[in-house]
Amino acid sequence: MIRKTHLPPDATLIQVAGELAEPEAYLRRLLGNMRFCQKRHGDALVRIGVTGKAGPKGSTKGGAKGLSPSYRIDYHADGVVTVFNGFGGTSHSAFTETNVRETNWSRGHATIQEVQRLYDDLRRDELHKDAPPREP
């Protein structure tokens, strides 16, 4: 049975990173979209969708456990946070303008630097996970 999952209204990607279904792939694709915004506008922030669907015990449609929240990328323009676009959390495809407005986005955000640091830490942990233990 599919149940609805709601995150806290101020949740950030950094706070839910440990619950991502496929964190490396998710963060890599999200960063690609953030970099595109940063190249065009010099800045990029990400907010996640706080409502969504998850299967039993957090499994997703494909059977993987965890979250793949949709996200919205914003940037600062003349001191005002401006919407760049929204993206699906599984496909990372751009939303239509209507979908961007209708989705429930978190009040909290993460900067591109914070997301890059999270991705780098994840990659470092993955590389060291398979390394043989060092002898004293």
PEDA-V435467 format. One record per residue. N is the residue number from 0. RES is the residue in one letter. PHI is phi in whole degrees, -180 to 180 (NA if undefined). Layout:
n->N res->RES phi->PHI
n->N res->RES phi->PHI
This chain:
n->0 res->M phi->NA
n->1 res->I phi->-85
n->2 res->R phi->-120
n->3 res->K phi->-85
n->4 res->T phi->-116
n->5 res->H phi->-121
n->6 res->L phi->-92
n->7 res->P phi->-58
n->8 res->P phi->-63
n->9 res->D phi->-113
n->10 res->A phi->-61
n->11 res->T phi->-119
n->12 res->L phi->-57
n->13 res->I phi->-61
n->14 res->Q phi->-70
n->15 res->V phi->-102
n->16 res->A phi->-55
n->17 res->G phi->-70
n->18 res->E phi->-105
n->19 res->L phi->-68
n->20 res->A phi->-64
n->21 res->E phi->-132
n->22 res->P phi->-58
n->23 res->E phi->-65
n->24 res->A phi->-65
n->25 res->Y phi->-60
n->26 res->L phi->-67
n->27 res->R phi->-62
n->28 res->R phi->-71
n->29 res->L phi->-62
n->30 res->L phi->-62
n->31 res->G phi->-60
n->32 res->N phi->-69
n->33 res->M phi->-66
n->34 res->R phi->-64
n->35 res->F phi->-61
n->36 res->C phi->-64
n->37 res->Q phi->-62
n->38 res->K phi->-64
n->39 res->R phi->-81
n->40 res->H phi->-126
n->41 res->G phi->79
n->42 res->D phi->-159
n->43 res->A phi->-159
n->44 res->L phi->-126
n->45 res->V phi->-126
n->46 res->R phi->-117
n->47 res->I phi->-106
n->48 res->G phi->-71
n->49 res->V phi->-99
n->50 res->T phi->-121
n->51 res->G phi->177
n->52 res->K phi->-116
n->53 res->A phi->-140
n->54 res->G phi->-79
n->55 res->P phi->-55
n->56 res->K phi->52
n->57 res->G phi->83
n->58 res->S phi->-76
n->59 res->T phi->-103
n->60 res->K phi->-53
n->61 res->G phi->-78
n->62 res->G phi->96
n->63 res->A phi->-75
n->64 res->K phi->-85
n->65 res->G phi->119
n->66 res->L phi->-100
n->67 res->S phi->-140
n->68 res->P phi->-68
n->69 res->S phi->-64
n->70 res->Y phi->-147
n->71 res->R phi->-123
n->72 res->I phi->-104
n->73 res->D phi->-122
n->74 res->Y phi->-149
n->75 res->H phi->-90
n->76 res->A phi->-137
n->77 res->D phi->55
n->78 res->G phi->79
n->79 res->V phi->-117
n->80 res->V phi->-75
n->81 res->T phi->-119
n->82 res->V phi->-74
n->83 res->F phi->-88
n->84 res->N phi->-176
n->85 res->G phi->-107
n->86 res->F phi->-140
n->87 res->G phi->-71
n->88 res->G phi->-72
n->89 res->T phi->-92
n->90 res->S phi->-90
n->91 res->H phi->62
n->92 res->S phi->-83
n->93 res->A phi->-67
n->94 res->F phi->-81
n->95 res->T phi->-79
n->96 res->E phi->-59
n->97 res->T phi->-65
n->98 res->N phi->-63
n->99 res->V phi->-62
n->100 res->R phi->-72
n->101 res->E phi->-85
n->102 res->T phi->-78
n->103 res->N phi->-86
n->104 res->W phi->-94
n->105 res->S phi->-63
n->106 res->R phi->-79
n->107 res->G phi->-88
n->108 res->H phi->-142
n->109 res->A phi->-127
n->110 res->T phi->-80
n->111 res->I phi->-63
n->112 res->Q phi->-66
n->113 res->E phi->-66
n->114 res->V phi->-68
n->115 res->Q phi->-63
n->116 res->R phi->-62
n->117 res->L phi->-61
n->118 res->Y phi->-64
n->119 res->D phi->-62
n->120 res->D phi->-63
n->121 res->L phi->-62
n->122 res->R phi->-62
n->123 res->R phi->-63
n->124 res->D phi->-63
n->125 res->E phi->-65
n->126 res->L phi->-65
n->127 res->H phi->-81
n->128 res->K phi->-63
n->129 res->D phi->-92
n->130 res->A phi->-75
n->131 res->P phi->-68
n->132 res->P phi->-64
n->133 res->R phi->-79
n->134 res->E phi->-83
n->135 res->P phi->-69
